[in-house]
Amino acid sequence: EDPVKMISTELEFQAMLRDAGEKLVVVEYAESHSVNSKRIYPAMVELSRTCPDVVFRLILADESEETKEMFRREGVAKVPHFIFYKSGEKVHEEEGITEDMLLGDVLYYGDSSKAITQLHSRGDVEALIRKHRDDDKLVVLDVGLKHCGPCVKVYPTVIKLAKKMADTAVFARMHGDENDDCMAFLKERNVVEVPTFLFIREGELIGEILKHQGV
């Protein structure tokens, strides 16, 4: 059975978003005769098998008038076009995407890996620092934004490092624009560009690295 199911009607689309709950939903808007759509589709199928916590769906513009209307509603003019949804809301979209870019986007927006702790407030940061104040582990905090190209690009590497260094370091991340408390934390730490990586040991900030586009 193909793990990437097709959506043919608006009712199916709405039911899919509702049933997905808080899971990341990745929808490829494509055309059956598009070379580029066919090129990216195998990567999407592979991701659907390796990322069971993410819902992958396909909508073909040339299937019916109803699917054409779904394209018009989302403003899709060029395929393949990917739109990411969470809790029924659009969180990201991209076209002209490569296989590596698709992987990075899926990991960034849909990561549920235990290798990286997700932080949602300054209190979460303080609790994490207290937890590891006396165990000699380095705390690495990846500070980014929800819609940040460089943040997405570097995130697969962050996951690899977190798994490789699990015995000596704790990796966490925070989206500065998630809420006012997170934004206040960024201002307090003088974070003006993202992604910025803060390194904390024994409760003290010992350094930071800013990753620029292309690094």
N, C-alpha and C positions, 0 to 999 in steps of 0.2 A: 504493500500500500504506500502510495506517495505521501510522505509526511507533510508536504506543502499543499494544503487543500485550496481549491478555488472558491472564490466568492462570486456569486452570480447575481445576487439581488441585494437591494438595500436592507431588506429584513434580515438576510443572512449576515450582512455586515454588522448591523446593530446588535444582533444576538451574539455574534462572535466577540465584540468588544465587551458586552455585558458578562459573558461567561469567562472571559480572560481575567476579570477582576483587576488585581494590581500587577499582573504579569506584563512584561513588555510584549507588545504586538508589533510585528514587522510585516508590512504589506508592500508587496512589489506591484506597482502599476505597470503593466506591460502590454505588448501587442504580439499576437501569435506569429507574425511574419517578421518580427524585428530581430535582426542578427545580434544586436547588443543585448536584447532581452534573453535570447537563447544562450548567449555567452555567460551571463551572470547567474543564470538559474541553477546550474549544478552547484555553485558555491553556496547558494541559499539552501538547497537540499541538504548539503553536507552540514551546514550550521544547524539546521533543524534537528539533525541526528545527534549532534554533540552539545547542543544547548536545550535540554528538555524543558527548562523553565521559561523558554521564550516561545511565543505563538507566531508561526510564519504562515502567511496567506498570500494568494495570488489573485489579481483582478486583471482580466483581459479587456482592453477597450473595444476590440472588434468582436466581442462575443454577442452583444445585444445593445439595443438602445438604452437599456437601463444601466449597463456598465459604462456606456459612453457618458451618461449623465453623472455617474459617480466620479468619473475623471474630471468633468467640468466643475463639479462641486468643489473638488479639492484643488482645482487650478493646475492640473497636470497637463502639460503641453508636449513634453518630450519623454520618451521611455528609453531604458527602464528608470522609473522614478520610485524611490523608497520613502515611505512615511512610517514613522515610529509613533505608537500610541501607548499611553499608560493611563489606567483608570478612566478610559474613554476620552482622554484628551491627547491632542497631537503634541509630542515633545520634541520631534526632530524630523527633518526631511532632507533628502539629498538626491541629486541626479548626476549622471555621468560618473557613476561610482565604480571603483575597481573592487576585486575580491578582497584585497587587504583592507581597503577602506570600509567595506561592509562588515568584516570581522571586527575591526576596531569600534565601529558604531554599536554593534550588538553587545560587545563586551562592556562598553562604557555605559550604555543606557540600560542594559539588562543584567549586569553582573550580580549574581547572588552568591559569589564565591566566599567561602569562609576564610580565605586567605587574606582578605582585606575587610577591615571593620568599617561599616558605614556610619558616619557621624552626622547628627542632625541639629546640634546646638553646641554652644560653648560649654554647657554642662557635660555633654558627652565627651568633649576633648579633655576637660579637667578630670573626669572619672577615669578615662583611659590612662592619663598620665599618672594618676594616683595608683592605679592598679599595677603599673610596671615601674614605679619609682624605685623599688628595692630589689628587682630581679635582674638588674644589669642589662636588660634588653633595650636596644635602641628603638625609639618610636619614630616612625617615618610618616608624616602627615602630608598627603597629597591634597593641596588646596586648588580647586578649580571652579568653573562655572558650568551650568547645565548645557549651554550652547557655546562650546569653545573648541575650535578645530585642533589646536595644539594639545589640549587636554585629552581629546579623543585619540589623537595619534600616538601619544606616549603611553596610554593606559595599558595596552597589552603587555608592554615591557614591565610596567609596574606590577602586574599580576604575576609574571614570571619571576621577578625578583622576590616578591612576597612569598611565593612557594619555595623558592630556593633558599631563602634566608629565614625560614620559619623558626629555626632554633635560636637565632641570635637577634632577630628584629621583629617588630610588630608594625604592620602597615595599615594605615587608615586613610580615608578620604572624606572630604567635605565639599559640598557645592556652596560657594559663598552666597549665591543668589537664591538659595532654597527658602530662606526666611530672614527676618530682620536680625535675629540673634546671630546667625551665621555671618551676615554682613558686618555686624559690629565686631565680631571676632577678627575678620580680615583687617578692618581698620585699626584695631588694637595692635595687631601684629605688623602693621604697615605693609600689608600685601597689596600692591598696586597693579601687578601683572600676573597672569596665570598661564600655565600651571606653575605654582611655587611649591617646593618641597621643604617642609620644616623638619629638622632633625632634633629630637629631644632625648636626653639621657638623664636619668635620676631626677626628673622633674624640671630640668633646665634646658632652655634652647641653646644648642651648641652650634647651629649653622643652618643655612638655607641655600637652596639652589633653584634658580629660575630657568625653566626650559622654554626656549623660544621656538617659534615656527621653524621647522626644518632641522631641528637638532635631534 
